[in-house]
């Protein structure tokens, strides 16, 4: 059985530490470094490239060997969650549009990595989870411009051309380049090398590069006032409610559609875990000068990690309840 690594446990706190340090530096020194935005853009591109590198497209068809569960995952991730997130933001964050935008952005993109760790911890169907990865990444890239236009465009005024460019630069381009690099390294060094030492180095680089990006993002923005940061409690309420509601929905969908315990675990984590790295670049390019948007995205993993650990611990208690439904049908 997998264990969550120390690096994964520390990741949310490293990122929020980078954000706090950036805010402190900007508020104390009031520095103006316009060139830092280029450093951020290059760093974000490299971080997202590192996120995309391990994704294999060849397994895209195998997910549909499990037609019903796969359809349920796609429906929840790409139809239910965007609408649910927007409505919940309207209820909780309506008075703070930047937090609302950041919360929507954070919840729009399903995780394409570490949810597999939690799936394995709770004895879920890891093989099916792996086959869902290409669908999660491709659909979030394809649908992102529409989400931004039809959902976020209802919260703040945005330029669709700017949004489209940010999606191309920070999602599509790294995805294509990552695919080409993956094929090249595997051909030259083999799959063993790519998915072990190479992937490990890329993962380490991704974490610290993202910390530098976040530090630079907040240094390059206008200083945040204490009154703006004070409302972060509402954002925390939004995030906790989001994760817990999705967990409950996954349980009842698993029961309603007679999914096995293992499939319900995978459904739960692939619809609960989010991919914050994928939207950092989009947020920076589309919402310059809105540090609270970035703060909302960075706060996501802080809440997500303990929630996922809690879900992984509590899910096995529902195993008899979920499997009893299948036994009755048999």
N, C-alpha and C positions, 0 to 999 in steps of 0.2 A: 504494500500500500504506500502511496506517495505521502510525503510530508512537505508542508509549506516551508520553504527555505527561510533562513534568517534574512536574506536580502529582500525577499518578498514581504516579510513582516515589517521590515524597516522602511520599505519604499514610501508609504504614505507620509511618514513622519519626516523623511528626507525632503520630500517635495514641499510639504507645508513649511518646513524650516527654511527652504530656499525662498519661498514666497515672503515669509516674515522678514528675513534678512534683507530682501530687496525693498520691501516697504520701509523698513527702518532706515536703510541707506538713503532712499529718496527723500524721506521726511526730514532726516537730520541734515543732509548736505544740499538738498534741492538742486542736484546736478542735472545739466541738460546735455545729453549725449545722443543726438539724433542718429548718428551712425550705428548705434547699438541695435536699431531695428533690423539692420541687415544681418547682424550677428544672430539675432533671434530667428530670422527667417531661414538662414542657412542651418542653424542648429535644429530647428523644428523639422526641416526636410530630412536631415540625417536621422533624427529620432524616429520619424514615421517610416523611413526606409528600413531601419532596424526592426521595427514592429512587423513590417510586411515580409521581411526576408524568409521566415520559416513557413509561410503559408503555401501549401501545395494545392494546385488546382486540379490535379489528376483525380482526386477523390470526390469531385463535385457531384458525379452521378450516383455514387454509392449511398448518399444520404436518402435518396428516394427509393431505396429498397425497403425503407420504413416510411411508407407514404403518409399515413395518418399522423404519426408523431412529428415528422418533418414539416408537414403543412401547419400543424399547430404552433411549432416554434417560429416559423416564418410569419404567421399571422400575428402572434403576440409581439415579436420583435419589431415588425415593420408596419403594422397597422394599429394594433391596440396601444402599444407603449407611446408612440408619438402623440396620439390623441389624448391618452390618459395623462401624460406628462404636461401637456399644454393646459388641460383643464385643472389639474392640481396646482400648477403654477398660477393660474388665474385665481384660484381660491386662496393660496397662501402668500404668493409673492407679487400680486398685482400692483402694489404700491411701490415696488422696487424693480423696475423693468430690466435693469442690468443683471440682477440676480436671476430673474425669471428667464432671460435669454441664456445665461450660462447654464442654468439647471436643465433647460430643454436640450441645449447642445450636448451636455454630458450624458443625458439619458438616451439620446438618439442612436448612439453607436454601440452595438453589442460587442462584448469582449471577444478578442480573437486569440487568446492565449491562456491566461492563468485560470480561467474557469475550469479547465481540464484538471488542474490540481485538486480543486474542491470536489469535482465530480468523482475523482478517484478516491479521495478521502472518505466520501459518503457511499462508496461502492456503487457508483452509477455506471452507465453504459459509456465507457470512454471511447470505444471504437466509433459509435454513432456520433459522439461529440466531436471527434476529429473530422468526420465526414461533413459535419455542419460548418466547419471553419470557412471553406471557400464561399459558401452561400452567404455567411454573415459578412464577409469582407466585400464581396462583389455587390451585394444589394445595398450596403450602406454607402458605397461609393456612388452607385447609380442614382439612388434616391435622395442623397443629401441635398442637391440643389433645390429639389422640390419641397423638401421639408423646410429648408431655410426660407424659401419664398412664401409658402402657404402658412407656415406656423410662426416662425420668428418675424416674418414680415407683418404679422398682425400685432406684434408687441412693440417693435421699433421700426423706424424707417430705414430701409436698407436698399442698396443698389444691387440688382440681380446680376449685372455683369461682373461686379467685384466679387460677389459670392461664387459665381461660376469659375472665375479665375482662381480663387482660393481653393476650391475643390479640386480643380485640375492640378494645381501646383502642389498641394499638400496631401492629396489622396491618390489621384490617378497616377501621377508621375512616379511617386515612390513605389506604388504597387507594380507598375510595369518594370521599373529598374530593378526592383527586388526580385522579380520573377527571372529576369535575365541574369542577374548575379548568381542566384541560386542554381540555375542550370549550368552556368559556367564553372562554378566551384565544384559542383557534384561531378561534372564531366572530368575535371582535372584531378580532383582529390578523392572523390567517392562520397557516397551518402553518409558513411560512418563519420567521416571527418566533418562534413557540413553540419550534421545534426547533433554533434557532440562538442569537440573543442571549439569549432568555428561559432556555433550557435551560443555557446557559453560566453565567449569573448564579446559577441554582439550584444548579449543581454546585459553584461556588465557595463559596456559602453552606453547602452540606451539609458540606463538609470541615471548615471552621472551627467550625461549630456542633457537629459531632460531637466535635471536640477539646475544646471548652468543656464539653460534656456529660461526657466521660470524666474531665476534670480535676475537675469538680464531684462526680461519682460517688465518686471515691476520697477526696476531702476529706470527704465526708459519711459515710464508713464508719469502722469501728473501725480503728485503726492495724494495719498488717501487720507481722508479725515477720520477721526475716531468715530464720529457719528455715522459715517458710512459703514464702517466695520462692525458697529454695534448691532446691526440687523442680521448678522450672520446666524443668529439663533433661529430665525425663521427658515433660513436655508437648510439648517440641520434638521429641522422638523420636516421639511419637504423631503429630504433625502431618506430619512428613516422611514417615513410613511411610504415612499416609493418602493423601497426594498422589501418591506414587510408585506405590503399589499401584493406585490408580485410573487412572493414566496407562497402566500395563502392561495393565490389564483393557480399557481403551478400544482399545488397539492390537489385542489378540487378538480382541475382539468385532468390530472392523472387518474383520479378516481372516476370521474364522469366518462372518460373515454377508454376506461379499462386498460390503462398503460401499466406495464410492470413497474415494480419499485425502481429498478435500475434505470428504466427510461424516464420515469418521473424525476429522478435525481438529475439526470442530464437536462431535461426540460427546465427544471428549476434554475440550474446554474447558468445555462446558456441564455436565459431570458432575464436573469437578475444581474449578472456581472456586466460591467460596462467598460468601454474602451476610451479612457480619457485622453490618451496620447493622440488619437486620431483627430480630435477636434481642437486641440490646442492651436495648431497652425491656422485652421479655418477661423477661429475666434480672433487671433491676432491680426490676420489680414483683413477680415471683414468688419472688425469692431475696434479700430485703433483708438486709443485714448479712453477705453472703457475697462479699467483694471478689475472692476467688480465682476465683469463677465468671466475673466480669467480666474478670479478667486472662487467663483461658484464651481468651475470645472475642477479646480485643484482640490476643493473640499470633498468632492465625490469619493475618491479613493480612501480618504480618512474615515468616512462612515462605512464605505463598502467593505473594507477588510474585516472589521469585527462582525458585521452582519453576515458575511459569507462564512466566517468561522462558526458563528452561532448556528447557521442553517446546516452546515456540514455535521455539526454535533447532534442537532435535534432530528434531522431527517430519518435516521435509522429507527427512531421510535414510531414512525408512521408506517414502517414496513409491513407489519401484520395487517393494518387497516387497508393499505393499498393492494396487497396481494390477495386479501380475502375476497375482494370484488372479482378478481380474475378466477379464483377457485370456484366461486358461485356460478359464474358463466360456464365454466367447464362442466 
